[in-house]
Amino acid sequence: MHVALNATFWNRPDTGSGQYIRQLVYHLNRQVSDLDLTLVFPQVPGQPEPERVPPSVNVERVAVRPGHLGKVLFEQRGFPAACGRVGATLAHVPYWGPPLRSPVPLVVTIHDLTTLLEPQYNHSARARLYNALVSAAARGASHILTDSFSSKLDIMDHLGVAEQDITAVYLGVGPQFQPGTSSGDNLMEMATAAKYDLPEFYTLYLGGYETHKNVMNLLHAYTYVAQALGDEYPLLLAGNKPATQSANYPDYDGMIERSGLSKYVRWIGYVDEEDKPLLYQRAGVFVFPSRREGFGLPPLEAMACGTPVVTSDGGSLPEIVGAAGFVFDPDDVHGMAGAIIAILTEDNLAADMRRQGVIQAANFKWENTATETLLVYDRVANAR
């Protein structure tokens, strides 16, 4: 079997879609000897070449223009044409951007329907047209993969796809995410801690800052945490801070100032992938208040590192954390604050959550993701 994959997100390991395609390709390449893989890479002038591609994986470059139009043209024309050109027997688009027509059977991964169901993503005519295009294309795919049973139900309800045409395959967590064992004198760990100016104790949020990530309610909740604990446990906001305010990016700095949180909340900016485990390990608690997630890699990574997790019941998140984390309604700021305070002040509770989180995270392996995906490939290929 020869599978061609749309590699739009290959050079974006800072995104869930980027992590997904890299881990899927790495593990398929390692586990299956008779599977040919080709990354169809959209080459924008002046942009980097595909990074860290396994030597046995092929790369087919397609020249594309920059911007949204170039992306759409690649998805609808460039990628299908490349699939035919390289002699693929199956095409896989590992994010919600499938072509309307494909020369070979098509598998598409829809991580979630956030851009369709959250109103802030549908203000512009361009966004509505794109959602209509990819929705129609997904209905015509040979099979749909998704990251959770919550997302599978959304796809059935909102795209009208039959249950038998959708397979939920959980994502995984890498071996670098594990509980810390250092006594604190490791030079590399000290350098990483200095790089982000990590305090001795802190609460951590790491993720995006779109409106549906619900960080505004986290800030609201932290006003109660600050009242109870003072500045001993500052909230660290990790990830790219929005450059401008918009319908999809609220005024976080204004909220911090109005709420009197300036000395309790710190922005630490983008975190390199190799530094994430240490940030999780040193956090007293990891909070992930998102209203909708197709999977939720950050809370899984935090649990694997032995960090207590507080998260919302949005989308798939209860599936991921199970009984190992505190789960709250995303609008229950008092409940969120109470959970954070309880973990930070009750040592026995925190210790139990650390132990349970590591056990829960061990259920999610990228090897399993690759194996279950391969079964779908085989089923689609054999149905021709």
Residue pairs with C-beta under 8 A, 6 or more apart in sequence:
1 34
1 35
1 36
1 89
1 90
1 377
1 378
1 381
2 35
2 36
2 37
2 38
2 86
2 87
2 88
2 89
2 90
3 28
3 35
3 36
3 37
3 38
3 88
3 89
3 90
3 91
3 92
3 377
4 38
4 39
4 40
4 60
4 79
4 82
4 83
4 86
4 88
4 90
4 91
4 92
4 104
5 21
5 24
5 25
5 37
5 38
5 39
5 40
5 91
5 92
5 93
5 94
6 40
6 75
6 79
6 91
6 92
6 93
6 94
6 95
6 97
7 21
7 39
7 40
7 41
7 42
7 50
7 59
8 17
8 42
8 71
8 74
8 75
8 95
8 97
9 15
9 17
9 18
9 20
9 21
9 94
9 95
10 18
10 21
10 22
10 39
10 41
10 50
10 51
10 53
11 18
11 47
11 48
11 50
11 51
12 18
13 19
13 22
13 273
14 270
14 273
16 111
16 294
16 295
16 297
17 94
17 95
17 111
19 171
19 297
20 94
20 95
20 109
20 111
20 171
21 94
21 95
22 52
23 171
23 172
23 174
23 366
23 369
23 370
24 94
24 366
24 369
24 370
24 373
25 37
25 39
25 54
25 57
26 54
26 366
27 366
27 367
27 369
27 370
28 35
28 37
28 370
28 373
28 374
29 35
29 37
29 54
29 56
29 57
31 367
31 370
31 371
31 374
32 370
32 374
35 374
36 58
37 56
37 57
37 58
38 57
38 58
38 59
38 60
38 86
38 88
39 50
39 53
39 57
39 58
39 59
39 60
40 60
40 62
40 78
40 79
40 82
40 83
40 86
41 50
41 59
41 60
41 61
41 62
42 62
42 64
42 70
42 71
42 74
42 78
43 49
43 61
43 62
43 63
43 64
44 64
44 65
44 66
44 70
45 63
45 66
50 59
53 59
58 86
60 82
60 85
60 86
62 74
62 78
62 79
62 81
62 82
64 70
64 71
64 73
64 74
64 78
65 73
68 126
68 130
71 97
72 130
72 133
75 93
75 97
75 98
75 99
76 99
76 100
76 133
77 99
79 91
79 93
79 99
80 91
80 99
80 101
80 102
80 103
83 91
83 102
83 103
83 104
84 103
84 104
88 104
89 104
89 105
89 381
90 104
90 105
90 106
90 107
90 377
90 380
90 381
91 102
91 103
91 104
91 105
91 106
91 107
92 106
92 107
92 108
92 109
92 377
93 99
93 106
93 107
93 108
93 109
94 109
95 109
95 110
95 111
96 108
96 109
96 110
96 111
96 113
96 115
96 134
96 138
97 108
97 134
98 106
98 108
98 134
98 137
98 138
98 140
98 141
99 106
99 137
100 133
100 136
100 137
100 140
105 142
105 380
105 381
105 383
105 384
106 140
106 141
106 142
107 141
107 142
107 143
107 144
107 145
107 376
107 377
107 380
108 137
108 138
108 141
108 143
108 144
108 145
109 144
109 145
109 146
109 147
110 138
110 144
110 145
110 146
110 151
110 155
110 294
111 146
111 147
111 151
111 294
111 295
112 146
112 147
112 151
112 154
112 292
112 293
112 294
112 295
112 315
112 316
113 151
113 154
113 155
113 158
113 159
113 294
114 121
114 212
114 292
114 294
115 121
115 122
115 127
115 131
116 122
116 131
116 135
116 158
117 154
117 158
117 292
118 211
118 212
118 291
118 292
120 210
120 211
120 212
120 247
120 248
121 127
121 131
121 248
122 128
122 131
123 247
135 159
138 144
138 155
138 159
138 161
139 159
139 160
139 161
141 165
142 380
142 383
143 165
143 166
143 167
143 376
143 379
143 380
144 155
144 161
144 165
144 166
144 167
145 166
145 167
145 168
145 169
145 373
145 376
146 152
146 155
146 166
146 167
146 168
146 169
146 294
147 168
147 169
147 170
147 171
147 294
147 295
147 316
148 168
148 170
148 294
148 295
148 315
148 316
148 319
148 320
149 168
149 316
149 319
150 294
150 315
150 316
150 319
151 168
151 294
151 295
151 315
151 316
152 163
152 166
152 167
152 168
154 315
155 161
155 166
156 162
156 163
156 166
167 372
167 376
169 369
169 372
169 373
169 376
170 295
170 364
170 368
170 369
171 295
171 297
171 300
171 364
171 366
171 369
172 364
172 365
172 366
172 367
172 368
172 369
173 297
173 300
173 301
173 304
173 361
173 364
173 365
173 366
174 366
176 274
176 277
177 276
177 277
177 280
177 301
177 304
177 305
177 361
178 277
178 304
178 305
178 306
178 358
179 281
179 305
179 306
179 354
179 358
180 277
180 278
180 281
180 282
180 305
180 306
182 189
184 190
189 278
192 198
192 275
192 278
193 278
193 282
195 275
196 236
196 238
196 268
196 269
196 271
196 275
196 279
197 268
198 236
198 268
198 279
198 282
199 234
199 236
201 232
201 233
201 284
201 344
202 233
202 234
202 235
202 236
202 282
202 283
202 284
203 222
203 225
203 233
203 234
203 235
203 236
203 283
203 284
203 285
203 286
203 287
203 340
203 344
204 235
204 236
204 238
204 279
204 280
204 283
204 285
204 286
204 287
204 302
204 307
205 215
205 218
205 235
205 236
205 237
205 238
205 239
205 286
205 287
205 288
205 289
206 238
206 239
206 271
206 276
206 279
206 280
206 286
206 298
207 213
207 238
207 239
207 288
207 290
207 298
208 239
209 215
209 239
209 240
209 241
209 242
209 249
209 252
210 248
210 249
211 247
211 248
211 249
211 250
212 290
212 291
212 292
213 289
213 290
213 291
214 289
214 290
214 291
214 312
214 314
214 330
215 237
215 250
215 252
215 289
216 250
216 252
216 255
217 289
217 330
217 331
217 333
217 336
218 235
218 287
218 289
218 336
219 235
219 252
219 255
219 256
219 259
219 261
219 265
220 255
220 259
220 333
221 289
221 333
221 334
221 336
221 337
221 340
222 235
222 261
222 264
222 265
222 337
222 340
223 259
223 260
223 261
223 337
224 333
224 334
224 337
224 338
224 341
225 233
225 235
225 264
225 337
225 340
225 341
225 344
226 260
226 261
226 264
228 337
228 341
229 341
229 344
229 345
231 263
231 264
233 284
233 344
234 263
234 264
234 265
234 266
235 261
235 264
235 265
235 266
235 287
236 266
236 268
236 279
236 283
237 252
237 265
237 266
237 267
237 268
238 268
238 269
238 270
238 271
238 279
239 269
239 270
239 271
240 269
240 270
241 252
241 267
241 269
242 249
242 252
245 251
255 261
256 262
256 265
271 279
276 301
277 301
277 305
280 286
280 301
280 302
280 305
280 307
281 305
281 306
281 307
283 302
283 307
284 308
284 343
284 344
284 350
285 307
285 308
285 309
285 310
285 340
285 343
285 344
285 350
286 298
286 299
286 302
286 307
286 308
286 309
286 310
287 309
287 310
287 311
287 336
287 340
288 296
288 298
288 299
288 302
288 309
288 310
288 311
288 312
288 317
289 310
289 311
289 312
289 328
289 330
289 336
290 296
290 311
290 312
290 314
290 315
290 317
290 330
291 312
291 314
291 315
291 330
292 314
292 315
293 314
293 315
293 316
293 317
294 315
294 316
295 316
295 320
296 311
296 315
296 316
296 317
296 320
299 309
299 311
299 317
299 320
299 321
299 325
300 320
300 321
300 361
300 364
301 361
302 309
302 357
303 309
303 321
303 324
303 325
303 357
303 358
303 360
303 361
304 357
304 358
304 361
304 362
306 354
306 355
306 357
306 358
307 354
307 357
308 325
308 326
308 343
308 349
308 350
308 353
308 354
308 357
309 321
309 324
309 325
309 326
309 353
309 357
310 325
310 326
310 328
310 336
310 339
310 340
310 343
311 317
311 321
311 325
311 326
311 327
311 328
312 327
312 328
312 329
312 330
313 327
313 328
313 329
313 330
314 330
317 327
318 327
320 364
321 327
321 357
321 360
322 360
323 356
323 360
324 353
324 356
324 357
324 359
324 360
324 361
325 353
325 357
325 360
326 339
326 342
326 343
326 353
328 335
328 336
328 339
329 335
342 349
343 349
343 350
343 353
344 350
